[in-house]
């Protein structure tokens, strides 16, 4: 089992345990109510103590038979409804297969909805069971607390809230302030009485696999939250996730952690603080007499003996996916096995590089030349799904209209309809077939050849030959069913690729490629007559002297997607260290005239996050030096042997930095490269404070992204894993593209 598969198995087990833990609390409340009724509503009727032996036996039963425990509870006439925030719902979709939670015993899973829809669904669902219980899965943030308040307006019963990954120290007080005096917030089941009790539980689930080498935490807008709203919550979530990997999967802390950027540095500081807190808790758990011969004199004799015994069985303990014992309140019961792991070094992963997305904003603005990148750039891939216009999958949509036809259609819609409402039908296409896995990392110019070869194989497979025996007929029937499924998948991607090719070969797309290449190569000898659109626009308007700004105005005039304009504008600002104020004002006026005044909010947000800055003397010297130092621009002939072919000859800065840091034993030798990044750099070295088993040398590395990772960078890491003996694991807050970064500010 790979490391990513271990993380997924551990997360599934932890979630089932947390749900069963809540079910156990509900049963305790039911028994409490029954006892109070039997005693004539006696106020002295108390709930079961959570620390007595009966509760310990109940916790052990939930730990080993969580699924059966939930199913038994549902079979007694109860119903469990999970209400999740959208990001938690995406995380669950990647952990569990379709209808897998229903098989466990969950009645329904839905996103926290609006008030009117929620009222209608609640009245129709509560009639199917004797008792219906609403469970809320969210993160301990202010935004999720506000969503919970809206949801509780139509839920008059006790509320059970499961916080992922944990209940932060200030969340109960914050939630109490958001909900008001009509609610009483408590951790689990307590003796405290109140109006409408909100029971808080923790669920130690941080991430889910999105690829064979990538783990995502599904934290939306983590980059914008910090750089636009000064909210560093993403660094706390990331540090907790990395600590979870160290204690559960890596069997120890990572020896060297290199942090690039502000968010990464904050996560590193939280990691160090957490390790100090673990050492303090171990001191309190042990005796007062310290062991003088130890490298860490604060460790006690009893802890030293306990550590040696725990180290001998660490090999089999690391392969298990068991979780820490937790009470109904979500607090640790005193099991120090996982905390003990944080006091020694890992023999699985020895180095981690944490990169803030702000360090490399060039890569998200570059085109991805793979088949998956083409779909993501034109349509937008969201958690393994893409929304395609109707008729494309069936092949009835035809070729995409040219840029001139698109402009005429848009102009007629804007002038002939006062209250225009978009009525474009679309179909959601899941990207999880075996054929798509073969095509996703291919250059989109080679996809047609690969589809042709597969079509010939399918056509050859339909040839039945001479079927003389029943065994041959049975084998052909089974083969025929698989060929039919493969044929349907093949027709979907043939129709989709033919439709996308008509867009990729259009004049607007060629102009986008031309402008992006000129920006990356820092060239200014752009010939306007090379573009048909530019030549037409030059006859209608007086063009500025800067050819790059002239091409920007061409794209805006011909109504190219506004996200493409923002992408190239940020790319220009990042490579030239800013844009002239006069040029930026010209582009802004053209954007507002063409796309509307609401784009001013997007422009303000982009400037506030530091993606777009004004510099009246841009030179691009820093970008030229960075390209030479890191070998960012690779020839297309030699780029086939490198992952630079994914971006058409550009190697991502983040992956190049990761390679340099891993190869360099001393990070101080890379000071010249770090000066060109304009970001803080810190290196954390976590010492081995406890003895560990003598195992093989660590063969895995960790690459973390705070603020999001692109699909192209995931493909680059997968390419590195295939060529190297070491395994690189990606841990990211979320997967981003240009649409998620430039989300409509309105």
C-alpha positions in Angstrom: 0.0 0.0 0.0 1.4 3.4 -1.0 1.6 6.3 1.3 -1.3 8.1 -0.4 -3.4 5.0 -0.1 -2.5 4.8 3.6 -3.7 8.4 4.1 -7.0 7.6 2.4 -7.6 4.5 4.4 -6.8 6.3 7.6 -9.1 9.2 6.8 -12.0 6.8 6.0 -11.5 4.9 9.2 -11.4 8.2 11.2 -14.5 9.6 9.7 -16.5 6.4 10.3 -15.3 6.4 13.9 -16.3 10.0 14.4 -19.8 9.3 13.0 -20.1 6.3 15.3 -18.9 8.4 18.2 -21.7 10.9 17.6 -24.2 8.0 17.3 -23.0 6.8 20.7 -23.6 10.2 22.2 -27.1 10.3 20.7 -27.8 7.0 22.4 -26.6 8.4 25.7 -28.9 11.3 25.3 -31.8 9.0 24.5 -31.1 6.9 27.6 -30.9 10.1 29.6 -34.3 11.2 28.3 -35.8 7.8 29.0 -34.4 7.8 32.6 -35.7 11.3 33.2 -39.1 10.2 32.0 -39.1 7.1 34.2 -38.2 9.2 37.2 -40.9 11.7 36.5 -38.7 14.2 34.9 -36.4 14.2 37.9 -33.7 16.9 37.4 -31.2 14.8 39.3 -31.1 12.3 36.4 -27.6 12.5 35.2 -25.9 11.4 32.0 -23.4 8.7 31.8 -20.0 9.7 32.9 -17.6 9.7 29.9 -14.7 8.5 31.9 -16.3 5.5 33.6 -15.5 1.9 32.5 -18.8 1.6 30.6 -18.0 4.5 28.4 -14.5 3.0 27.7 -16.1 -0.2 26.6 -18.5 1.7 24.4 -15.5 3.7 22.8 -13.7 0.4 22.1 -16.7 -1.1 20.5 -17.1 2.0 18.3 -13.5 1.9 17.4 -13.6 -1.7 16.1 -17.1 -1.9 14.8 -18.0 1.6 13.7 -19.9 0.7 10.6 -21.9 -2.0 12.3 -22.6 0.3 15.2 -24.1 3.0 12.8 -26.1 0.4 10.9 -27.6 -1.0 14.1 -28.6 2.5 15.1 -30.3 3.1 11.8 -32.0 -0.3 11.8 -33.8 0.7 15.0 -35.8 3.3 13.1 -33.4 6.3 13.3 -32.2 8.4 10.4 -28.9 10.3 10.0 -28.6 13.2 7.6 -25.1 14.7 6.9 -25.1 18.4 6.1 -21.7 19.5 4.8 -20.1 22.6 3.5 -19.2 22.5 -0.1 -15.5 22.0 0.5 -16.1 19.2 3.0 -18.5 17.6 0.5 -15.7 17.6 -2.1 -13.4 16.0 0.4 -15.9 13.2 1.1 -16.5 12.6 -2.6 -12.8 11.8 -3.0 -12.6 9.6 0.1 -15.8 7.5 -0.5 -17.2 6.0 -3.7 -20.7 6.8 -4.8 -23.4 5.5 -2.4 -20.7 4.2 -0.1 -21.8 6.4 2.8 -25.4 5.2 2.3 -24.2 1.6 2.6 -22.6 2.5 5.9 -26.0 3.8 7.2 -26.1 7.5 6.3 -29.6 8.3 5.1 -28.6 11.3 3.0 -25.6 13.6 2.4 -26.2 17.2 1.2 -24.6 20.6 1.1 -25.8 23.1 3.6 -28.6 24.7 1.7 -30.7 27.9 1.7 -33.4 28.4 4.2 -36.4 27.7 1.9 -35.0 24.6 0.3 -33.9 23.3 3.7 -37.4 23.8 5.2 -39.0 21.8 2.3 -36.5 18.9 2.4 -36.7 18.6 6.2 -40.5 18.2 6.2 -40.3 15.5 3.6 -37.5 13.5 5.1 -38.4 13.3 8.8 -41.5 11.2 8.1 -39.5 8.2 6.9 -38.0 7.4 10.4 -39.1 7.6 14.0 -36.1 9.9 14.9 -34.2 12.0 12.4 -30.9 13.5 13.4 -29.0 16.3 11.6 -25.2 16.1 11.7 -23.1 19.0 10.4 -19.6 18.6 9.0 -17.7 21.8 8.7 -14.4 23.4 9.5 -13.7 25.6 12.6 -13.8 28.9 10.7 -16.0 32.0 11.0 -17.5 31.5 7.5 -18.6 28.0 8.4 -20.0 29.2 11.7 -22.1 31.8 9.8 -23.4 29.0 7.5 -24.3 26.9 10.5 -26.3 29.7 12.0 -28.4 30.0 8.8 -29.0 26.2 8.8 -30.0 26.1 12.4 -32.9 28.6 11.9 -35.0 25.6 10.8 -33.5 22.9 13.1 -35.2 23.0 16.5 -33.5 19.9 18.0 -30.1 19.5 19.6 -27.4 20.0 17.0 -24.4 17.8 16.5 -21.4 19.5 14.8 -18.3 17.6 13.6 -15.3 19.9 13.1 -12.6 18.9 10.6 -9.9 18.4 11.6 -10.3 19.5 15.2 -12.0 21.9 17.5 -9.7 24.9 17.7 -9.3 26.6 21.0 -11.3 29.7 20.1 -14.0 28.1 18.0 -16.5 27.3 20.8 -16.5 30.9 22.0 -16.6 32.2 18.5 -19.5 29.9 17.6 -21.3 30.9 20.8 -21.0 34.6 19.8 -22.3 33.9 16.3 -25.3 31.8 17.3 -26.3 34.1 20.2 -27.9 33.5 23.6 -30.5 31.2 22.2 -27.9 28.4 21.9 -25.5 26.6 24.3 -22.3 25.4 22.7 -20.5 22.5 24.5 -17.8 20.0 23.6 -19.6 16.7 23.3 -22.1 15.7 26.0 -21.7 17.6 29.2 -23.8 18.1 32.3 -24.4 21.7 31.3 -28.0 22.5 30.5 -29.2 25.1 28.1 -31.8 26.2 25.5 -30.7 24.5 22.3 -27.4 22.6 22.9 -24.9 22.5 20.1 -22.6 19.5 20.7 -19.1 19.8 19.2 -17.0 16.9 18.1 -13.7 16.5 16.3 -12.9 14.4 13.3 -9.2 13.9 12.5 -9.6 14.1 8.7 -7.4 16.5 6.9 -7.0 15.6 3.3 -8.0 13.2 0.5 -6.0 11.9 -2.6 -6.7 13.6 -5.9 -4.0 11.8 -7.8 -1.7 8.8 -7.1 1.0 11.3 -5.8 -1.1 14.2 -4.7 -3.1 15.0 -1.5 -5.5 17.9 -1.3 -7.1 19.6 1.7 -9.9 21.2 -0.3 -9.5 24.6 1.3 -11.1 27.0 -1.2 -9.6 30.5 -1.8 -6.8 29.9 0.7 -4.5 32.2 -1.3 -7.1 35.0 -1.5 -8.0 34.6 2.2 -4.4 35.5 3.3 -3.3 38.0 0.7 -6.6 39.8 0.3 -8.2 39.4 3.8 -5.1 38.8 6.0 -6.5 35.5 7.2 -3.7 33.0 7.9 -6.0 30.1 8.7 -4.6 28.1 5.8 -1.2 27.9 7.5 -2.8 26.5 10.6 -4.7 23.8 8.7 -1.6 22.9 6.6 0.5 22.6 9.7 -2.0 20.3 11.4 -2.2 18.2 8.2 1.6 17.8 8.0 1.7 17.0 11.7 -1.0 14.4 11.1 1.2 12.8 8.3 4.2 12.8 10.6 2.4 11.1 13.5 0.3 8.6 11.5 2.0 7.9 8.1 5.6 9.0 8.2 6.3 7.4 11.7 8.3 10.5 12.8 9.0 14.1 12.0 10.6 15.3 8.7 14.3 16.1 9.4 14.6 19.2 7.2 11.7 21.5 6.2 12.4 24.4 3.9 9.8 27.1 3.9 9.5 29.6 1.0 7.1 32.4 1.5 5.1 34.0 4.3 2.4 31.3 4.5 5.0 28.5 4.6 7.0 30.3 7.2 3.9 30.5 9.5 3.2 26.8 9.0 6.8 26.0 10.0 6.5 28.1 13.2 3.2 26.3 14.1 5.0 23.0 13.5 7.7 23.9 15.9 5.3 25.1 18.5 3.3 22.0 18.3 6.4 19.8 18.8 7.3 21.8 21.9 3.8 21.4 23.2 4.0 17.6 22.7 7.3 17.5 24.7 5.6 19.5 27.5 2.6 17.1 27.5 5.0 14.1 27.7 6.7 15.7 30.7 3.4 16.1 32.5 2.4 12.6 31.6 5.7 11.2 33.1 7.3 11.7 36.4 9.0 14.7 37.9 12.5 13.2 37.8 14.4 13.7 34.6 16.7 11.3 32.9 20.1 12.9 32.9 21.9 10.8 30.4 19.4 11.6 27.6 20.2 14.1 24.8 16.9 15.8 25.9 17.3 16.1 29.6 13.7 16.9 30.2 12.6 13.3 29.2 11.8 11.2 32.2 13.0 7.7 33.0 9.6 6.2 32.6 9.1 7.9 29.2 12.6 6.6 28.2 11.6 3.0 29.0 8.2 3.5 27.4 9.9 5.0 24.3 12.2 2.0 23.9 9.4 -0.4 24.2 7.3 1.6 21.7 10.2 1.8 19.3 10.6 -2.0 19.1 7.1 -2.4 17.7 7.1 0.7 15.6 7.4 -1.3 12.3 4.0 -3.0 12.7 2.5 0.0 14.3 3.3 2.2 11.3 1.5 -0.2 8.9 -1.7 -0.1 10.9 -4.4 2.6 10.2 -5.7 2.7 13.8 -6.5 6.1 15.2 -6.1 7.6 18.6 -8.6 6.9 21.2 -10.8 9.9 21.7 -13.7 10.6 24.1 -17.0 11.9 23.0 -15.8 15.4 23.5 -13.0 15.0 20.9 -10.2 15.2 23.5 -7.3 12.8 23.7 -7.7 10.2 26.4 -4.0 10.1 27.2 -2.6 7.8 24.6 0.8 9.2 23.8 1.9 6.9 21.0 1.3 9.4 18.3 2.8 12.2 20.2 5.9 10.1 20.9 6.4 9.8 17.2 6.7 13.6 16.9 9.8 13.4 19.1 11.8 11.3 16.6 12.8 11.5 12.9 11.0 9.7 10.2 12.7 6.9 8.2 10.2 7.3 5.4 10.3 11.0 4.5 13.5 13.0 5.4 12.9 16.3 3.6 10.0 18.6 2.9 9.8 21.8 0.8 6.8 24.1 1.5 6.2 26.7 -1.1 3.8 29.6 -0.9 1.8 30.1 -4.1 2.9 33.8 -4.1 6.5 32.6 -4.7 5.6 31.3 -8.1 2.6 33.1 -9.7 4.0 32.6 -13.2 3.1 28.9 -13.5 -0.7 29.3 -12.9 -0.7 31.9 -15.6 0.9 29.7 -18.3 -1.0 27.4 -20.7 -0.8 23.7 -20.0 -0.3 21.8 -23.3 -1.6 18.5 -22.1 -5.0 17.2 -22.9 -6.1 17.7 -19.4 -4.6 21.2 -19.5 -6.5 22.1 -22.7 -9.8 21.0 -21.1 -9.0 22.9 -17.9 -8.0 26.1 -19.7 -11.0 26.2 -22.0 -13.7 24.7 -19.9 -12.4 24.4 -16.3 -11.8 21.1 -14.5 -13.4 21.1 -11.0 -12.6 18.1 -8.8 -12.4 15.6 -11.6 -15.5 16.9 -13.5 -16.0 19.3 -16.4 -19.1 21.1 -17.6 -19.4 20.7 -21.4 -21.9 22.5 -23.7 -24.7 20.2 -24.7 -24.2 18.4 -28.0 -20.4 18.2 -27.7 -20.3 14.7 -26.2 -22.9 13.4 -28.8 -21.0 15.1 -31.6 -23.9 17.2 -32.7 -22.5 20.6 -31.7 -20.2 20.8 -34.6 -17.0 22.9 -34.7 -16.7 25.9 -32.4 -17.5 29.2 -34.0 -14.7 31.5 -35.1 -13.8 34.6 -33.1 -15.6 36.9 -35.6 -18.8 34.9 -35.3 -18.5 34.9 -31.5 -18.2 38.7 -31.6 -21.2 39.2 -33.8 -23.3 36.9 -31.6 -22.3 38.6 -28.4 -22.8 42.0 -30.0 -26.3 41.1 -31.2 -27.2 39.7 -27.7 -26.1 42.8 -26.0 -28.0 45.1 -28.3 -31.2 43.2 -28.9 -32.1 41.9 -25.4 -32.4 44.3 -22.5 -32.6 41.7 -19.8 -30.4 39.0 -21.3 -30.2 35.7 -19.3 -27.7 33.0 -20.4 -29.5 29.9 -21.5 -26.6 27.7 -22.5 -27.4 24.1 -21.8 -24.5 22.0 -20.5 -23.6 18.5 -19.4 -21.4 17.5 -16.5 -18.7 15.0 -17.7 -16.8 12.9 -15.1 -13.2 12.5 -16.0 -12.5 9.1 -14.3 -12.4 6.6 -17.2 -9.5 4.4 -18.0 -9.2 6.0 -21.5 -9.0 9.5 -19.9 -6.1 8.4 -17.7 -4.2 7.4 -20.7 -4.9 10.7 -22.5 -4.6 13.2 -19.7 -0.8 13.6 -19.7 -0.3 13.5 -23.5 0.3 16.6 -25.5 -3.0 17.6 -27.0 -1.4 17.5 -30.5 -0.8 13.7 -30.0 -4.2 12.9 -28.7 -5.7 12.4 -32.1 -3.1 9.9 -33.1 -3.6 7.9 -29.9 -7.4 7.9 -30.3 -7.0 6.7 -33.9 -4.9 3.8 -32.7 -7.4 2.9 -30.0 -10.2 3.0 -32.6 -8.4 0.5 -34.8 -7.9 -1.8 -31.8 -11.6 -1.6 -30.9 -12.6 -2.2 -34.6 -10.2 -5.2 -34.7 -11.7 -6.5 -31.5 -15.2 -6.7 -33.0 -14.0 -9.3 -35.5 -15.4 -12.5 -34.1 -13.8 -15.0 -36.4 -14.9 -18.6 -36.3 -16.8 -19.4 -33.1 -17.2 -23.2 -33.0 -17.5 -24.0 -29.3 -19.6 -22.6 -26.5 -16.5 -21.5 -24.6 -15.4 -19.4 -27.5 -18.9 -17.8 -27.8 -18.9 -17.0 -24.1 -15.5 -15.4 -24.2 -16.5 -13.3 -27.2 -19.7 -12.1 -25.4 -17.7 -11.0 -22.4 -15.2 -9.3 -24.7 -18.0 -7.7 -26.7 -19.5 -6.0 -23.5 -16.1 -4.5 -22.6 -15.6 -3.4 -26.2 -19.0 -1.6 -26.1 -18.0 0.3 -23.0 -14.6 1.2 -24.5 -16.3 2.2 -27.7 -18.7 4.6 -25.9 -15.8 6.2 -24.0 -13.8 6.5 -27.2 -16.6 8.3 -29.0 -17.0 10.8 -26.1 -13.3 11.8 -26.2 -13.2 11.8 -30.0 -16.1 14.3 -30.1 -14.7 16.4 -27.3 -11.2 16.6 -28.8 -12.6 17.5 -32.3 -14.6 20.3 -30.7 -11.6 21.5 -28.6 -9.3 21.4 -31.6 -11.5 23.9 -33.5 -11.0 26.3 -30.6 -7.3 25.6 -30.2 -6.7 26.4 -33.8 -8.7 29.6 -33.9 -7.2 33.0 -34.4 -7.9 34.1 -30.8 -6.0 31.1 -29.5 -3.0 31.7 -31.7 -2.9 35.3 -30.6 -2.9 34.2 -27.0 0.0 31.8 -27.6 1.9 34.6 -29.4 1.4 37.1 -26.6 2.3 34.5 -23.9 5.5 33.5 -25.6 6.6 37.1 -26.1 6.0 37.8 -22.4 7.9 34.7 -21.2 10.8 35.4 -23.5 10.9 39.1 -22.6 10.8 40.0 -26.3 9.3 43.2 -27.6 9.6 42.5 -31.4 6.0 41.4 -31.7 4.8 42.0 -35.3 1.2 43.2 -35.3 0.7 42.1 -38.9 1.2 38.5 -37.9 -2.2 38.4 -36.4 -5.3 38.8 -38.5 -7.2 40.2 -35.5 -4.5 42.8 -34.9 -4.4 43.9 -38.5 -8.2 44.4 -38.5 -8.2 46.3 -35.3 -5.3 48.5 -36.5 -7.5 49.8 -39.3 -10.3 50.9 -36.8 -8.3 52.4 -34.0 -5.2 54.3 -33.2 -2.9 51.8 -31.6 -0.3 52.5 -28.8 3.3 52.2 -29.5 3.9 49.3 -27.1 3.2 46.1 -29.1 2.2 44.1 -26.0 -0.4 46.6 -24.9 -1.7 46.7 -28.5 -2.2 42.9 -28.5 -4.0 43.2 -25.1 -6.4 45.7 -26.7 -6.9 43.4 -29.7 -7.9 40.5 -27.4 -10.2 42.8 -25.4 -11.9 44.2 -28.5 -12.6 40.8 -29.9 -14.3 39.8 -26.7 -11.8 37.0 -25.6 -12.7 35.4 -22.3 -11.9 38.0 -19.6 -10.0 35.4 -17.4 -7.5 35.1 -20.3 -6.9 38.8 -20.2 -6.3 38.7 -16.5 -4.0 35.7 -16.9 -1.8 37.5 -19.4 -1.9 40.8 -17.5 -0.6 39.1 -14.3 2.0 37.2 -16.3 3.2 40.5 -17.7 3.4 42.1 -14.3 5.2 39.1 -12.7 7.9 38.9 -15.4 8.5 42.6 -15.8 8.2 43.5 -12.0 5.2 45.6 -12.8 3.3 47.4 -15.5 3.4 51.1 -16.4 0.6 53.1 -15.0 -0.4 54.6 -18.4 -0.5 51.1 -20.0 -2.4 49.7 -17.1 -5.0 52.5 -17.2 -5.5 51.9 -21.0 -6.1 48.2 -20.4 -8.4 48.9 -17.5 -10.6 51.2 -19.5 -10.8 48.7 -22.3 -11.8 45.9 -19.9 -14.6 48.1 -18.3 -15.9 49.2 -21.7 -16.0 45.7 -23.0 -16.9 43.5 -20.0 -18.8 45.8 -17.6 -18.2 47.8 -14.4 -18.3 44.7 -12.2 -14.8 43.9 -13.5 -13.5 46.8 -11.4 -14.0 44.6 -8.3 -11.9 41.8 -9.9 -9.1 44.3 -10.8 -9.1 45.7 -7.3 -8.9 42.2 -5.8 -6.0 41.3 -8.1 -4.1 44.4 -7.1 -4.8 43.8 -3.5 -3.4 40.3 -3.6 -0.2 41.7 -5.1 -0.6 39.9 -8.4 -0.7 43.2 -10.4 1.5 46.1 -9.4 2.4 49.5 -11.0 6.0 50.2 -12.0 6.8 53.0 -14.3 10.2 51.7 -15.0 9.7 47.9 -15.6 12.8 46.2 -17.0 12.4 42.4 -16.6 16.0 41.9 -15.5 15.1 39.8 -12.5 13.1 37.5 -14.7 15.9 37.1 -17.2 18.4 36.2 -14.4 15.9 33.8 -12.8 15.4 32.1 -16.2 19.2 31.6 -16.5 19.7 30.5 -12.9 16.9 27.9 -12.9 16.9 27.0 -16.6 13.2 27.9 -16.9 13.0 28.2 -20.7 13.9 25.0 -22.5 14.0 24.4 -26.2 11.1 22.5 -27.5 13.5 19.9 -29.1 15.2 19.2 -25.7 12.1 19.8 -23.6 10.7 16.4 -24.5 13.1 14.8 -22.1 12.1 17.2 -19.3 8.8 18.1 -17.8 9.0 21.5 -19.5 7.1 20.1 -22.4 3.9 20.3 -20.2 4.0 24.1 -20.5 5.3 24.3 -24.0 9.0 24.7 -23.1 8.6 26.5 -19.7 9.7 24.6 -16.6 7.7 25.7 -13.4 9.6 27.7 -10.9 8.2 25.7 -8.0 9.4 22.3 -9.4 12.9 23.7 -10.3 13.3 25.1 -6.8 12.2 21.8 -5.3 14.9 20.0 -7.4 17.6 22.4 -6.4 16.8 22.3 -2.7 16.7 18.5 -2.7 20.0 18.2 -4.5 21.8 20.8 -2.3 22.8 19.5 1.1 23.3 23.1 2.3 20.6 25.6 1.4 23.0 28.5 2.0 24.6 27.6 -1.4 21.3 28.8 -3.1 21.3 32.3 -1.7 21.6 33.9 -5.1 18.6 32.0 -6.4 16.6 32.9 -3.3 17.4 36.6 -3.6 15.7 36.6 -7.0 12.4 35.3 -5.5 11.7 38.3 -3.2 10.3 36.1 -0.5 11.4 35.0 3.0 13.2 31.7 3.2 13.6 29.6 6.4 14.9 26.2 7.1 13.7 24.1 10.0 15.8 21.1 11.3 13.9 18.8 13.6 16.3 16.7 15.6 15.9 13.1 16.5 15.2 13.4 20.3 14.3 9.7 20.7 15.9 6.5 19.5 14.5 5.0 16.3 14.9 1.7 14.5 17.7 1.2 12.1 15.9 1.0 8.8 16.6 1.8 5.2 17.3 5.3 4.1 14.3 7.5 3.5 13.2 7.3 -0.1 10.4 9.8 -0.3 10.2 13.6 -0.3 7.3 15.9 0.4 6.4 19.0 -1.7 3.8 21.3 -0.1 1.9 24.1 -1.7 0.1 26.7 0.4 -2.3 28.6 -1.8 -3.0 25.9 -4.4 -1.3 23.8 -7.0 -2.0 23.5 -10.7 -2.7 20.4 -12.7 0.4 21.0 -14.7 2.6 20.9 -11.6 0.9 17.7 -10.5 1.7 16.2 -13.9 5.4 17.4 -13.6 5.8 15.7 -10.2 4.3 12.5 -11.7 6.8 12.7 -14.5 9.6 13.1 -11.9 8.4 10.1 -10.0 8.5 7.9 -13.1 12.1 9.0 -13.9 13.6 8.9 -10.4 13.9 6.2 -7.8 12.6 8.5 -5.0 8.9 9.2 -4.5 7.6 12.7 -4.2 4.3 13.3 -2.4 2.3 16.5 -3.1 0.4 18.1 -0.2 -1.7 21.1 -1.2 -4.4 23.3 0.2 -6.4 23.0 -3.0 -6.1 22.7 -6.8 -6.3 26.0 -8.6 -6.6 27.3 -12.1 -7.0 30.7 -13.6 -10.8 30.6 -13.1 -10.5 29.9 -9.4 -7.9 32.7 -8.9 -9.8 35.3 -10.9 -13.2 34.4 -9.4 -15.7 37.1 -10.0 -15.3 39.7 -7.3 -18.9 40.7 -7.3 
